[in-house]
Amino acid sequence: MTSLTEARRKLPGEFVAILESLFSPLTIDRIVSAMIAGRPVSLRVNALKADAATVRARLSAAGLKFENTAWYRDAFVLPDATERDVEKTDLYTDGRVYLQGLSSMVPVLVLAPGRGEKILDLTAAPGSKTTQIAAMTGNAAEIVACEMDRLRFERLKYNVGLQAAGSVTLLNLPAEKLIQRHPEYAGYFDRVLLDAPCSGEGRFLVSNRGSYKYWSLQEVRKYSNLQKKLLKSAADSLRPGGILVYSTCTLNTAENEEAVDHAVRNLGMAALDILLKIHGSLPGFCEGFDPSVRKAMRILPGKLMEGFFVCKLQKP
């Protein structure tokens, strides 16, 4: 087992310095320990094709042990399984379940999409959250999913089809140019999910150098600039009073609190309380930012959850 000291040496030094500027030594040890150990496989029931009881029975028949998730009845943790074990089951090949990290499920729960609503998933590939929205609304919402990269778009299209998410319209274009290409979507949507491209710090694994090999402060700043452009596109696409959920799988404030602060100060958005309670989560920091940033949720990497940041905003 890699020690904490060895793990810190392997991770990028400037990343460790960011952790030291944000968290207590005990919290940093918890974060780094999670990056050493990794997390068990988790999945989400696709309510368009199955229900939780059926999935429990099929997992048991396949000899796969599972645990329930207290805050989401359609999420299960498989402590002894690999993703490949799940992929061998008909539950997976038929699209009745979707392999997805627990933290990745949180933004859509915070979004709380409803039947009959117009909903935009602004940077949607590979489709985990798009299909979650479709499942939660029973294919009874108008969903538009946008993805720029052609290969990732094809993966999005495949997953939407496999999951029977027939309420989804797919757009292969840069999200920041959505209104330019589709002016009919200006002020159109009731809810927008922006699970933004980011530096991925919450998913670092010490044993997988590829998870942090390309991380740099320059990359963090590049993503931060892009995220502000995407937030503008998201705000422009919302109707007055509409809800925007912004999320990343990273830990630094440049991509998280700074982005929310930008949306509040420059786009007129108002941060709202998040009612969902996740064990071990922290509020967003407010030092140097608008105090409402504290309404955001930061999920620290742990035994079950990867690192994530989620904020709920409303357009005036």
N, C-alpha and C positions, 0 to 999 in steps of 0.2 A: 504493500500500500504506500502510495506517495505521501510524504509528510507535508505539513502545511508550509514549512520553510522551503522545501524543494518545489512545491507547487507555485509559490510566489516567485521563485527564480525563473520558472518556465513561462509564466504569464508575462505579457508586455509590461515593462517597468512603468510606463506612463499610465497604463490602465490601473495598476496597483496603486499608483499615486492618487488617481481619481477616487478609488475606494477609500483611501486614507483621509481624503479631504471631506468625505461624505458620512462615513460611518465610524462607529466605535470599534476598538480592536476586537471585541467579542463578536460583533456583527460581521466584521471582515472575516474572522475565522469561520463563522457559519457559512458565509458566501463561498469562500475558497474550498471548504470541506465539501459543499455541494458540487463544486466544479471538479472535484476529485472523484466523488462517488457516482455521479450521474443520477438518472431517475428511472423508475420503472415505466414500462409501457402503459399507456392509457388510451382509451377509445371512447367515442361518442356514439350512442344509438342514433341511427337515422330514422326518425319518427315517420318519414314518408314511406318506409318499407317494413318497419318492425316496431316492436315496443320493448320496453326494458325487461319485462317478464320473459318474453321469448328469447331475448339475447342472453339473459341469465341461464336459461335452460340449455341453450345451445353451447354456451361456454362450458357448462358443467359436463355436457355430453362429450365435448372435445377434450376433457381432462384439464382445462385451464382454470386455475384458481383466480378469483376476482374479489375485489373489494368495492363497496359502494362509495360514492362521494357525497358528503353531507349537503353540500350547497348546490348540487345539480344531479337530479335523479337519473338523467340519461348518460352520465359519465361513470366509467368504471376504470379501476386501476388493476393491472394484472402483474402482481409482484414477482412472479417466477417465470414469466413468459418473455419471449423476444417478439419483435415486430414480425419476423418471419413466421413464428408460430401462429400468429393471428392471420397473416396473409394466406396461410394454407387452408383456412376454414371457409366454408361457403358463406358465412356471415360477411366476410370481407369481399370475396369475389362477386357476391350478389349485390354489394353496396348497402347491406343492412347495417353496417357499422363503418365508422371512419376513424382511422388512427390519428389521434390528435392529442397534443400536450394539454394538460389541465389548464395551464395559464392561458393558452390560446383560446380556450372556450369562454373566458371571462368577458372580453369586450362585447360579444354579442349579447350575453346576459345583461350587461349594463345598458346596451342599446335598447333592449326590450322591444323588439319589432312586433308590430301587430298586424292582424289580418286587414286587408283593404288599404294598407299604407303603401306609399311610394318610397322605396328604400334603395340607396346607392351604396355599393361596396367599391370604394374608389381605387384601391390597389389590391386586386382580389386573388391573384394566383397564390397557391395552387387550388384554392377553392374551399378550404376548410371552413372559413367563416361564412362565405356565400351560401354553402350548402346547409350550414347550421341555421342561418336566417330563413332559408326556404323550409327547413324542417320545423322550426319554431312557429312559422306562420301557416303551416299546412298547405304550402303552395298557393296561398290565397292573398299574397301581397305582390305588388309589381316591383320586381327586383332588377336593378341594372348593375352589372359587374364589369369593371374596367381593368384592363391589364395591358401594359405597353409591350413587354417582351414577347416575341412571337412563340418561342418554345414554351415559355411559361403559360402563355395564353392557350396553347394546345393542351397542356396539362389541366388547366382550369376547365376547358371545354369537356375533356374526358371525365373529370370528376363530377361536374354538373350533370352529365348524362348518366353516369353510373349511379349517382345518388337520386336520380329521378326528380331533379329540381327543375321542373318544367316551367316555373314562373320566372326564370332568370333570362334576361337579355344580356348577351355578351358583347363587349366593345373592345377591340384591339387597338388602343391608342394611348398616348401619354396622358395620364390623369390630370396633369396641370393644364392640358389643352382641351379638356372636356367641353367647357362652355363655348370655346372658340369653334370647335368642330360641331357641337350640338347646342346651338343657342336656345333651343326649346327646353333645355334642362335648367336654365337659369331660374332660380327660385322655385324649383319644381318638387323637390323631395321633402318628405316628412322627416326622414332620418337618414343620416349618412354615417357610414363606418369608414374611418381612415386608419387602417392598421398599416402604419407607414414603413417604407423601407428604412432600415436602420443598421447600426454597427453590430448588433447581435450580441452584446456583452452578456445578456442574461442567459445565453445558450452556450457559453464557453465550457468546454470540457478539457481538463488538463491533458488527458490521454489522447485527445484528438487535436493535434497542432493546427490542422486545417480550420478549426473553429475560431481561431484567433490569429492565424498567420498573417492575414492582411489588415489587421486592425492597426490604426494609427490615429493620432490627433487630427491629422489632415482629413482622414476619412470621416471622423466624427463631425468635423465642421462642414464637410461636403454634404453629409446627410442632413445636418441641421438646416442648411440653406434650402435643400430640396423640400424638407418637411414644411417649411414656411410657405413655399409656393403651393404645395399640396393643400395646406390648410386654407389658403385663399380660394382655391378651386372648390374645396368642400363647402366653405361658407357661401360662395356664390351660387352653389347648386341647391342650397337649403331654402325653404320657404320661411317667412317670418314666424318665429316661435318654434322652428324645427330643431331637432336634436342631432348633435354631432358627437360621436365617440372617437377620440383620438387614442391610439395605443402604439406602443413599440415593445420589442423584446430586448431592450437595452437598459442600462443603469445610470448613465451620466446625465447631468442636468441640461447640457446643451441640446440634447435631443428630446428631453422630456419637459422639465419645468420651463425652460426657455421657450419652447414651442407653445406651451399653453399661455405663458405670459404674453407672447406675441399675438396670439389669437384674442386674448382679452383686451390688450391695449390698442392693437392696430386694426382688428377686424370687428370689434364691438361685441364679441362673444362673452357670455356669462358662464362661469364654472358652476356646476350643480353638484349637490351631494350625491355620492354613490352609496346606495342602500345595501348592496351586496356585501356581506362580511366574509372575508377570506382570512383564515388563521395565519398570523405572522406577517400580514401586510402592514405597510407604513403609509402615512399620508405623504403627499408631495411636500417638498421643502418650500418655504416662502422667503428665505433670506435673499434679498436682492430682487425678488420677483413680486408680482401682485399677490397679496395675501390669499386670494381665492384659490391660488395654486394648491394650497393645502387640502383642498377638496379632492384632489387627484389621489389615486391609489398606486403605490409601488409594491409589487410583489417581489420579495427577495428570493434568489435561488435557494432551494431547500431540498428535502428528501423526495418530495412529490412534485414540486412546482419549479419551472424555470423562471428566470427573472423577467418581469413584465412591468409596464407602466400603462395606466388607463386613466383617462379623464373624460368626464361627461360635460358637454358644453351646449349652450342654447343660443340660437340666433335671436336678436331682439326683434 
